[in-house]
Amino acid sequence: MNDSKVKGRLQDADVRVTNFEEVEFGYNDEEALQEASRCLQCVNPRCMKGCPVNIMIPEFIKGIKEGDLKKAYEVISRSSSLPAVCGRVCPQEKQCESMCVKGIKGEAISIGSLERYVADQAIINQFNSVVPAEKVGKKVAIVGSGPAGLTCAGDLAKAGYDVTIYEVLHKAGGVLTYGIPEFRLPKSIVQKEVDSLKKLGVEIKCDVPIGNALTIADLQQQYDAVFLGTGAGLPKFMGIPGEDANQVFSANEVLTRINLMGGYQEEAKTPIKKGKTAYVIGGGNVAMDAVRSLKRLGVDAHIMYRRSLEELPARKMEVEHAVDEGIVFDILKNPVEILTDDKNNVVGMKVVNMILGEAGEDGRRGVTEDPDSLHTVDCDMVIMALGTSPNHGALKDSDIALSDKGLIVVEGTKTSLDSVFAGGDAVTGAATVILAMEAGKKAAKEIMESLS
């Protein structure tokens, strides 16, 4: 049996940097069957222990092997409300695939690619997902339509609850819509997943800023329970001189303008004012998304990261794609000042080299500045991709308990307010899509337990 996974087909790098179309084509029927045939169908499947939402992985892969894609989709849908999303952006290499027995002596089964294949086939063939249970006569409000909110809504709707999602922006999807670029996650795919929830009876109300249009107290009066999945959309900055200059952006703003508002299009009402040379500061997935998006706009795009290339926190696959696309990686460097002209426009940065130290308790190596390495780089655009924190506008006029880090305090997923639950980045800080989904599932279960 083959120890190497079936490699997915990609757009050529020199072609894909000229468009925002999806980089990966996904498996065709032959490739999916070939990869599924590598699965050992373990009696004690270790892969499932690495899946935050507990998908019956061997069972859905067996459906592929047997040519029963509808069965495979039904298996996935019992656990996940967003399979086409997870198949594309979930870090399987650190989760389910890292536990795969095949990975001991060869390459793990490409579980993510197979999940994407099944989900895409379900969209093409219009498979129905799980049929909702009989209505239970209980209403739940969900604040935020990101992965935590959508997952919580899906599980509740399947169980017969009446669910209404309130979204502050004009399109549902949260970070799936405004944060992840089209070339990694097409917005048509996100919309299909949202439409699937609507078919389950979930109502979605966009352009409703909870905290202003309605308060948490209003929702408590109108619904039997409330779930807060408001995410972490407040960008962090370095606090260095010059950060208030023109053409200094957060990655959130750049990606929102591109993904949600079509800012890369010539006729856009909120266009991206492109620079000639841009530095994206950071090394996570958001940094990769921002720098690869700028490359597609014709910008000379650089990543500046204060640790080594091996320690980049972004997914290995995204880093490889960025390298192939010609992204310049300036590693072991950190800006200490942004330089401007007399009109406060960015003209460069003062930068220092960094020296790696010993690893700390979290496994990451510490870094210190090399005091004799100060130098200047030229650029006219700087994007900060240093992480995010929760923006608690939705909690206005509520007495909900927050930690000293500004995170919603929960016991399980229950907050300090009566019948109000929370999960995802608003509770944990910025994390992955799949961990937000895990929190949404947990909250749905606790809500049902509290209302039963």
Stockholm file with secondary structure:
# STOCKHOLM 1.0

chainA/1-452         MNDSKVKGRLQDADVRVTNFEEVEFGYNDEEALQEASRCLQCVNPRCMKGCPVNIMIPEFIKGIKEGDLKKAYEVISRSSSLPAVCGRVCPQEKQCESMCVKGIKGEAISIGSLERYVADQAIINQFNSVVPAEKVGKKVAIVGSGPAGLTCAGDLAKAGYDVTIYEVLHKAGGVLTYGIPEFRLPKSIVQKEVDSLKKLGVEIKCDVPIGNALTIADLQQQYDAVFLGTGAGLPKFMGIPGEDANQVFSANEVLTRINLMGGYQEEAKTPIKKGKTAYVIGGGNVAMDAVRSLKRLGVDAHIMYRRSLEELPARKMEVEHAVDEGIVFDILKNPVEILTDDKNNVVGMKVVNMILGEAGEDGRRGVTEDPDSLHTVDCDMVIMALGTSPNHGALKDSDIALSDKGLIVVEGTKTSLDSVFAGGDAVTGAATVILAMEAGKKAAKEIMESLS
#=GR chainA/1-452 SS CCCSCCCCCBCCHHHHTTCCSCSBCCCCHHHHHHHHTTCCCCSSCGGGGGCTTCCCHHHHHHHHHTTCHHHHHHHHHHHCSCHHHHHHHSCGGGTTGGGCGGGTTSCCCCHHHHHHHHHHHHHHHTCCCCCCCCCCSCEEEEECCSHHHHHHHHHHHHTTCEEEEECSSSSSCTHHHHTSCTTTSCHHHHHHHHHHHHHTTCEEECSCCBTTTBCHHHHHHHSSEEEECCCCCEECCCCCTTTTSBTEEEHHHHHHHHHTTCTTSTTCSSCCCCCSEEEEECCSHHHHHHHHHHHHTTCEEEEEESSCGGGCCSCHHHHHHHHHTTCEEEESEEEEEEEECTTSBEEEEEEEEEEEEEECTTSCEEEEECTTCCEEEECSEEEECSCEECCCGGGTTCCCCBCTTSCBCCBTTBCSSTTEEECTHHHHCSCCHHHHHHHHHHHHHHHHHHHC
#=GC SS_cons         CCCSCCCCCBCCHHHHTTCCSCSBCCCCHHHHHHHHTTCCCCSSCGGGGGCTTCCCHHHHHHHHHTTCHHHHHHHHHHHCSCHHHHHHHSCGGGTTGGGCGGGTTSCCCCHHHHHHHHHHHHHHHTCCCCCCCCCCSCEEEEECCSHHHHHHHHHHHHTTCEEEEECSSSSSCTHHHHTSCTTTSCHHHHHHHHHHHHHTTCEEECSCCBTTTBCHHHHHHHSSEEEECCCCCEECCCCCTTTTSBTEEEHHHHHHHHHTTCTTSTTCSSCCCCCSEEEEECCSHHHHHHHHHHHHTTCEEEEEESSCGGGCCSCHHHHHHHHHTTCEEEESEEEEEEEECTTSBEEEEEEEEEEEEEECTTSCEEEEECTTCCEEEECSEEEECSCEECCCGGGTTCCCCBCTTSCBCCBTTBCSSTTEEECTHHHHCSCCHHHHHHHHHHHHHHHHHHHC
//
